[in-house]
Amino acid sequence: LENAVLFKLQSEAASKIAEHAKEAELCRKNLEQFIDMICHEIRNPLNGIYGNVDIIKSSLQTCDRLFPPLPSSPSSSSSTSSLGDLARQQRKKRKQEEFQRQINILKEASTTILECAYHQKVIADDVLNLSKLEANRIELESILFQPKKIILSIIKMFEVTIINKRITMVLDIPLDNNSNSNSSPRQP
């Protein structure tokens, strides 16, 4: 009788353990599906960012073609040029130089936007890879990259914050250091 009671208790415990294991597995699958959905929702707007940055860059290249920078040294003025003509030429040159400076700022900003979007995609991809890691389906590869280039890219992403918060950044990497390292692929 005692063995029968013990057997019944063991069976009930095993049944409850199996039931809890099924519930835990269902919760894990639901969590994975939720994370996958969220990551895809994060990644979708990035395609719009990539497309719009391409449009901006293309427009800036058109501006460069339509309004090329002026020669760095003004042509010598003839003795017949009036003082007013010279002043107008100087104003025009200053405006064109400022225009080129603004174009260059926009080019840098669009590159930074692209890099930020890329890093956001990497974060979403990393979260998606967690489920692959759990299922032992992830494959690692090793590629060469330049740490200095990555560090400069990261600093550029935070440049506005650095300036606004008056943070002094010191990059202590030799300027001629273009050595490569091995890592998994993450470069844009």
Rosetta constraint file for C-alpha pairs under 8 A:
AtomPair CA 1 CA 5 HARMONIC 6.33 0.50
AtomPair CA 2 CA 6 HARMONIC 6.17 0.50
AtomPair CA 3 CA 7 HARMONIC 5.92 0.50
AtomPair CA 4 CA 8 HARMONIC 6.09 0.50
AtomPair CA 5 CA 9 HARMONIC 6.17 0.50
AtomPair CA 6 CA 10 HARMONIC 6.14 0.50
AtomPair CA 7 CA 11 HARMONIC 6.09 0.50
AtomPair CA 8 CA 12 HARMONIC 6.15 0.50
AtomPair CA 9 CA 13 HARMONIC 6.07 0.50
AtomPair CA 10 CA 14 HARMONIC 6.02 0.50
AtomPair CA 11 CA 15 HARMONIC 6.00 0.50
AtomPair CA 12 CA 16 HARMONIC 6.13 0.50
AtomPair CA 13 CA 17 HARMONIC 6.05 0.50
AtomPair CA 14 CA 18 HARMONIC 6.09 0.50
AtomPair CA 15 CA 19 HARMONIC 6.11 0.50
AtomPair CA 16 CA 20 HARMONIC 6.04 0.50
AtomPair CA 17 CA 21 HARMONIC 6.02 0.50
AtomPair CA 18 CA 22 HARMONIC 6.19 0.50
AtomPair CA 19 CA 23 HARMONIC 6.29 0.50
AtomPair CA 20 CA 24 HARMONIC 6.02 0.50
AtomPair CA 21 CA 25 HARMONIC 6.07 0.50
AtomPair CA 22 CA 26 HARMONIC 6.11 0.50
AtomPair CA 23 CA 27 HARMONIC 6.13 0.50
AtomPair CA 24 CA 28 HARMONIC 6.10 0.50
AtomPair CA 25 CA 29 HARMONIC 6.16 0.50
AtomPair CA 26 CA 30 HARMONIC 6.12 0.50
AtomPair CA 27 CA 31 HARMONIC 6.06 0.50
AtomPair CA 28 CA 32 HARMONIC 6.15 0.50
AtomPair CA 29 CA 33 HARMONIC 6.16 0.50
AtomPair CA 30 CA 34 HARMONIC 6.11 0.50
AtomPair CA 31 CA 35 HARMONIC 6.10 0.50
AtomPair CA 32 CA 36 HARMONIC 6.02 0.50
AtomPair CA 32 CA 131 HARMONIC 6.68 0.50
AtomPair CA 33 CA 37 HARMONIC 6.07 0.50
AtomPair CA 34 CA 38 HARMONIC 6.15 0.50
AtomPair CA 35 CA 39 HARMONIC 6.04 0.50
AtomPair CA 35 CA 127 HARMONIC 7.46 0.50
AtomPair CA 35 CA 128 HARMONIC 7.27 0.50
AtomPair CA 36 CA 40 HARMONIC 6.16 0.50
AtomPair CA 36 CA 127 HARMONIC 7.91 0.50
AtomPair CA 36 CA 128 HARMONIC 5.90 0.50
AtomPair CA 37 CA 41 HARMONIC 6.15 0.50
AtomPair CA 38 CA 42 HARMONIC 6.17 0.50
AtomPair CA 39 CA 43 HARMONIC 6.12 0.50
AtomPair CA 39 CA 124 HARMONIC 5.09 0.50
AtomPair CA 39 CA 125 HARMONIC 7.35 0.50
AtomPair CA 39 CA 127 HARMONIC 7.14 0.50
AtomPair CA 39 CA 128 HARMONIC 6.74 0.50
AtomPair CA 40 CA 44 HARMONIC 6.09 0.50
AtomPair CA 40 CA 124 HARMONIC 7.58 0.50
AtomPair CA 41 CA 45 HARMONIC 7.33 0.50
AtomPair CA 42 CA 46 HARMONIC 7.24 0.50
AtomPair CA 42 CA 121 HARMONIC 7.81 0.50
AtomPair CA 42 CA 124 HARMONIC 6.89 0.50
AtomPair CA 43 CA 47 HARMONIC 7.13 0.50
AtomPair CA 43 CA 120 HARMONIC 7.90 0.50
AtomPair CA 43 CA 121 HARMONIC 5.91 0.50
AtomPair CA 43 CA 124 HARMONIC 6.71 0.50
AtomPair CA 44 CA 48 HARMONIC 7.44 0.50
AtomPair CA 45 CA 49 HARMONIC 6.53 0.50
AtomPair CA 46 CA 50 HARMONIC 6.15 0.50
AtomPair CA 46 CA 117 HARMONIC 6.08 0.50
AtomPair CA 46 CA 118 HARMONIC 7.96 0.50
AtomPair CA 46 CA 121 HARMONIC 7.19 0.50
AtomPair CA 47 CA 51 HARMONIC 6.17 0.50
AtomPair CA 48 CA 52 HARMONIC 6.09 0.50
AtomPair CA 49 CA 53 HARMONIC 6.04 0.50
AtomPair CA 49 CA 114 HARMONIC 7.41 0.50
AtomPair CA 49 CA 117 HARMONIC 7.05 0.50
AtomPair CA 50 CA 54 HARMONIC 6.29 0.50
AtomPair CA 50 CA 114 HARMONIC 6.42 0.50
AtomPair CA 50 CA 117 HARMONIC 7.50 0.50
AtomPair CA 51 CA 55 HARMONIC 6.42 0.50
AtomPair CA 52 CA 56 HARMONIC 6.18 0.50
AtomPair CA 53 CA 57 HARMONIC 6.08 0.50
AtomPair CA 53 CA 110 HARMONIC 5.88 0.50
AtomPair CA 53 CA 111 HARMONIC 7.82 0.50
AtomPair CA 53 CA 113 HARMONIC 7.48 0.50
AtomPair CA 53 CA 114 HARMONIC 6.67 0.50
AtomPair CA 54 CA 58 HARMONIC 6.06 0.50
AtomPair CA 55 CA 59 HARMONIC 6.11 0.50
AtomPair CA 56 CA 60 HARMONIC 6.14 0.50
AtomPair CA 56 CA 110 HARMONIC 7.13 0.50
AtomPair CA 57 CA 61 HARMONIC 6.22 0.50
AtomPair CA 57 CA 107 HARMONIC 6.56 0.50
AtomPair CA 57 CA 110 HARMONIC 6.99 0.50
AtomPair CA 58 CA 62 HARMONIC 6.32 0.50
AtomPair CA 59 CA 63 HARMONIC 6.27 0.50
AtomPair CA 60 CA 64 HARMONIC 6.22 0.50
AtomPair CA 60 CA 103 HARMONIC 6.51 0.50
AtomPair CA 60 CA 106 HARMONIC 7.79 0.50
AtomPair CA 60 CA 107 HARMONIC 7.03 0.50
AtomPair CA 61 CA 65 HARMONIC 6.33 0.50
AtomPair CA 62 CA 66 HARMONIC 6.11 0.50
AtomPair CA 63 CA 67 HARMONIC 5.72 0.50
AtomPair CA 63 CA 68 HARMONIC 7.80 0.50
AtomPair CA 63 CA 103 HARMONIC 7.86 0.50
AtomPair CA 64 CA 68 HARMONIC 5.22 0.50
AtomPair CA 64 CA 69 HARMONIC 7.71 0.50
AtomPair CA 64 CA 100 HARMONIC 7.81 0.50
AtomPair CA 64 CA 103 HARMONIC 7.86 0.50
AtomPair CA 67 CA 96 HARMONIC 7.81 0.50
AtomPair CA 69 CA 96 HARMONIC 6.91 0.50
AtomPair CA 69 CA 97 HARMONIC 6.88 0.50
AtomPair CA 69 CA 100 HARMONIC 6.57 0.50
AtomPair CA 70 CA 93 HARMONIC 6.99 0.50
AtomPair CA 70 CA 96 HARMONIC 7.24 0.50
AtomPair CA 70 CA 97 HARMONIC 7.51 0.50
AtomPair CA 77 CA 81 HARMONIC 6.47 0.50
AtomPair CA 77 CA 86 HARMONIC 7.85 0.50
AtomPair CA 81 CA 85 HARMONIC 6.22 0.50
AtomPair CA 81 CA 86 HARMONIC 6.88 0.50
AtomPair CA 82 CA 86 HARMONIC 6.43 0.50
AtomPair CA 83 CA 87 HARMONIC 6.24 0.50
AtomPair CA 84 CA 88 HARMONIC 6.17 0.50
AtomPair CA 85 CA 89 HARMONIC 6.16 0.50
AtomPair CA 86 CA 90 HARMONIC 6.22 0.50
AtomPair CA 87 CA 91 HARMONIC 6.22 0.50
AtomPair CA 88 CA 92 HARMONIC 6.06 0.50
AtomPair CA 89 CA 93 HARMONIC 6.06 0.50
AtomPair CA 90 CA 94 HARMONIC 6.16 0.50
AtomPair CA 91 CA 95 HARMONIC 6.16 0.50
AtomPair CA 92 CA 96 HARMONIC 6.15 0.50
AtomPair CA 93 CA 97 HARMONIC 6.05 0.50
AtomPair CA 94 CA 98 HARMONIC 6.10 0.50
AtomPair CA 95 CA 99 HARMONIC 6.02 0.50
AtomPair CA 96 CA 100 HARMONIC 6.15 0.50
AtomPair CA 97 CA 101 HARMONIC 6.15 0.50
AtomPair CA 98 CA 102 HARMONIC 6.15 0.50
AtomPair CA 99 CA 103 HARMONIC 6.19 0.50
AtomPair CA 100 CA 104 HARMONIC 6.17 0.50
AtomPair CA 101 CA 105 HARMONIC 6.27 0.50
AtomPair CA 102 CA 106 HARMONIC 6.21 0.50
AtomPair CA 103 CA 107 HARMONIC 6.17 0.50
AtomPair CA 104 CA 108 HARMONIC 6.24 0.50
AtomPair CA 105 CA 109 HARMONIC 6.11 0.50
AtomPair CA 106 CA 110 HARMONIC 6.03 0.50
AtomPair CA 107 CA 111 HARMONIC 6.25 0.50
AtomPair CA 108 CA 112 HARMONIC 6.20 0.50
AtomPair CA 109 CA 113 HARMONIC 6.14 0.50
AtomPair CA 110 CA 114 HARMONIC 6.18 0.50
AtomPair CA 111 CA 115 HARMONIC 6.25 0.50
AtomPair CA 112 CA 116 HARMONIC 6.11 0.50
AtomPair CA 112 CA 153 HARMONIC 7.95 0.50
AtomPair CA 112 CA 156 HARMONIC 6.65 0.50
AtomPair CA 112 CA 157 HARMONIC 5.77 0.50
AtomPair CA 113 CA 117 HARMONIC 6.12 0.50
AtomPair CA 113 CA 157 HARMONIC 7.82 0.50
AtomPair CA 114 CA 118 HARMONIC 6.10 0.50
AtomPair CA 115 CA 119 HARMONIC 6.21 0.50
AtomPair CA 115 CA 153 HARMONIC 7.53 0.50
AtomPair CA 115 CA 157 HARMONIC 7.30 0.50
AtomPair CA 115 CA 188 HARMONIC 7.19 0.50
AtomPair CA 116 CA 120 HARMONIC 6.20 0.50
AtomPair CA 116 CA 157 HARMONIC 6.39 0.50
AtomPair CA 117 CA 121 HARMONIC 6.22 0.50
AtomPair CA 118 CA 122 HARMONIC 6.29 0.50
AtomPair CA 118 CA 188 HARMONIC 6.66 0.50
AtomPair CA 119 CA 123 HARMONIC 6.35 0.50
AtomPair CA 120 CA 124 HARMONIC 6.43 0.50
AtomPair CA 121 CA 125 HARMONIC 6.01 0.50
AtomPair CA 122 CA 126 HARMONIC 6.00 0.50
AtomPair CA 122 CA 186 HARMONIC 7.33 0.50
AtomPair CA 123 CA 127 HARMONIC 6.40 0.50
AtomPair CA 124 CA 128 HARMONIC 6.29 0.50
AtomPair CA 125 CA 129 HARMONIC 6.07 0.50
AtomPair CA 126 CA 130 HARMONIC 6.58 0.50
AtomPair CA 127 CA 131 HARMONIC 7.78 0.50
AtomPair CA 128 CA 132 HARMONIC 7.31 0.50
AtomPair CA 129 CA 133 HARMONIC 6.08 0.50
AtomPair CA 129 CA 138 HARMONIC 7.16 0.50
AtomPair CA 130 CA 134 HARMONIC 6.26 0.50
AtomPair CA 131 CA 135 HARMONIC 6.31 0.50
AtomPair CA 132 CA 136 HARMONIC 6.06 0.50
AtomPair CA 132 CA 137 HARMONIC 4.92 0.50
AtomPair CA 132 CA 138 HARMONIC 5.33 0.50
AtomPair CA 133 CA 137 HARMONIC 5.95 0.50
AtomPair CA 133 CA 138 HARMONIC 5.34 0.50
AtomPair CA 140 CA 184 HARMONIC 6.73 0.50
AtomPair CA 141 CA 183 HARMONIC 7.63 0.50
AtomPair CA 141 CA 184 HARMONIC 5.53 0.50
AtomPair CA 141 CA 185 HARMONIC 7.39 0.50
AtomPair CA 142 CA 182 HARMONIC 5.74 0.50
AtomPair CA 142 CA 183 HARMONIC 5.05 0.50
AtomPair CA 142 CA 184 HARMONIC 4.93 0.50
AtomPair CA 142 CA 185 HARMONIC 7.04 0.50
AtomPair CA 143 CA 181 HARMONIC 7.87 0.50
AtomPair CA 143 CA 182 HARMONIC 5.20 0.50
AtomPair CA 143 CA 183 HARMONIC 5.44 0.50
AtomPair CA 143 CA 184 HARMONIC 5.93 0.50
AtomPair CA 143 CA 185 HARMONIC 6.09 0.50
AtomPair CA 144 CA 180 HARMONIC 5.70 0.50
AtomPair CA 144 CA 181 HARMONIC 5.29 0.50
AtomPair CA 144 CA 182 HARMONIC 4.64 0.50
AtomPair CA 144 CA 183 HARMONIC 6.54 0.50
AtomPair CA 145 CA 180 HARMONIC 5.16 0.50
AtomPair CA 145 CA 181 HARMONIC 5.39 0.50
AtomPair CA 145 CA 182 HARMONIC 6.29 0.50
AtomPair CA 145 CA 183 HARMONIC 7.11 0.50
AtomPair CA 145 CA 187 HARMONIC 7.73 0.50
AtomPair CA 146 CA 150 HARMONIC 6.64 0.50
AtomPair CA 146 CA 178 HARMONIC 6.34 0.50
AtomPair CA 146 CA 179 HARMONIC 6.13 0.50
AtomPair CA 146 CA 180 HARMONIC 4.72 0.50
AtomPair CA 146 CA 181 HARMONIC 6.27 0.50
AtomPair CA 147 CA 151 HARMONIC 6.16 0.50
AtomPair CA 147 CA 179 HARMONIC 7.74 0.50
AtomPair CA 147 CA 180 HARMONIC 6.98 0.50
AtomPair CA 147 CA 181 HARMONIC 6.96 0.50
AtomPair CA 148 CA 152 HARMONIC 6.14 0.50
AtomPair CA 148 CA 173 HARMONIC 7.29 0.50
AtomPair CA 148 CA 177 HARMONIC 7.50 0.50
AtomPair CA 148 CA 178 HARMONIC 6.94 0.50
AtomPair CA 149 CA 153 HARMONIC 6.16 0.50
AtomPair CA 150 CA 154 HARMONIC 6.27 0.50
AtomPair CA 150 CA 187 HARMONIC 7.80 0.50
AtomPair CA 151 CA 155 HARMONIC 6.25 0.50
AtomPair CA 152 CA 156 HARMONIC 6.14 0.50
AtomPair CA 153 CA 157 HARMONIC 6.35 0.50
AtomPair CA 154 CA 158 HARMONIC 6.69 0.50
AtomPair CA 155 CA 159 HARMONIC 5.99 0.50
AtomPair CA 158 CA 162 HARMONIC 6.06 0.50
AtomPair CA 159 CA 163 HARMONIC 6.12 0.50
AtomPair CA 160 CA 164 HARMONIC 6.00 0.50
AtomPair CA 161 CA 165 HARMONIC 5.91 0.50
AtomPair CA 162 CA 166 HARMONIC 5.88 0.50
AtomPair CA 162 CA 167 HARMONIC 5.00 0.50
AtomPair CA 162 CA 168 HARMONIC 7.34 0.50
AtomPair CA 162 CA 169 HARMONIC 7.78 0.50
AtomPair CA 163 CA 167 HARMONIC 6.35 0.50
AtomPair CA 173 CA 177 HARMONIC 6.99 0.50
